[in-house]
Amino acid sequence: METAATILLVIVSIALIVVVVLQSGRSAGLSGAITGGAEQLFGKQKARGMEAVLSRMTVILAALFFLLAIAVAYFI
């Protein structure tokens, strides 16, 4: 079980890296990082198409990564 969880963790981590690298930058600089989240929260810049798919995949893969990392740490 430990080996399977470790292999799955490696696969998920590589997929997460690929998905994050494929995403385009939202805005440049620190000010864009602060205001970008607020704009997205209130719906000014809704993601559409491939950006929406990549965004959802990032959230799913990140949650799966954390769960698998906890599972691997528990088995060791």
N, C-alpha and C positions, 0 to 999 in steps of 0.2 A: 504494500500500500504506500509505503514511504517513497519507493522508487517511482511509482506511477505519479504521485503528487509532485515530485521533484521534476519529472520530465514535463508534466503539464504546466508547471510553473515556468519553466524555461521557454516553452512554446508560447505561453500567454505573454511573457515579458518581451519576447522578440516581436510578437504581433502588436503589442502596445507601442513599442518604439517605432515600428513602421507606420502605424496609424498617426502618431503624433508628428512624425516627420512629414507625412503627406499633407497635413493641414497647412493652410496658408496663414500668414501672420495677420492678426486682427488689427493691430495698430503698433506704431513704433514708440519706444521710449517708456519711461516710468509713468508719465501722465496718462498715456494711452492705456496702460495696464490698469490704472485706478478707475478711469472713467469708462473704459470698455465694458466692464462687468455691469455697471449701472445701465448703460445703453442697451445691453442685451437683455437685462432683467426686465426693463420696461417696454421692450418690444420695438425699439427703433431700428435695430439691425437683426432681424430674424434670419437665421441660417436657412438656406434653401438648397435643395438638390444634394449634391455630393458633400457639401459642407455639413449638412444636417446629419447625413449618414455617418460621416467621420466623427462628428461630435458625439453622437449616440454610441458609436463603437468605442470611443475613448472612455466614456463613462462606464460602459459595461465591462470592458477589459480591465480598467483600473479597479473596479469592485472585485472582479474575479481574481486579479493579481493579489489584492490584499487578503482575500479569503484563503487563497492557496498558500500565501506566505505564512499566515497564521497556522494553517493545517500542517505545513511542513515543519514549522517550529514546534508544534505540539507533538508530532510523531518522533522527533529527535530526542 
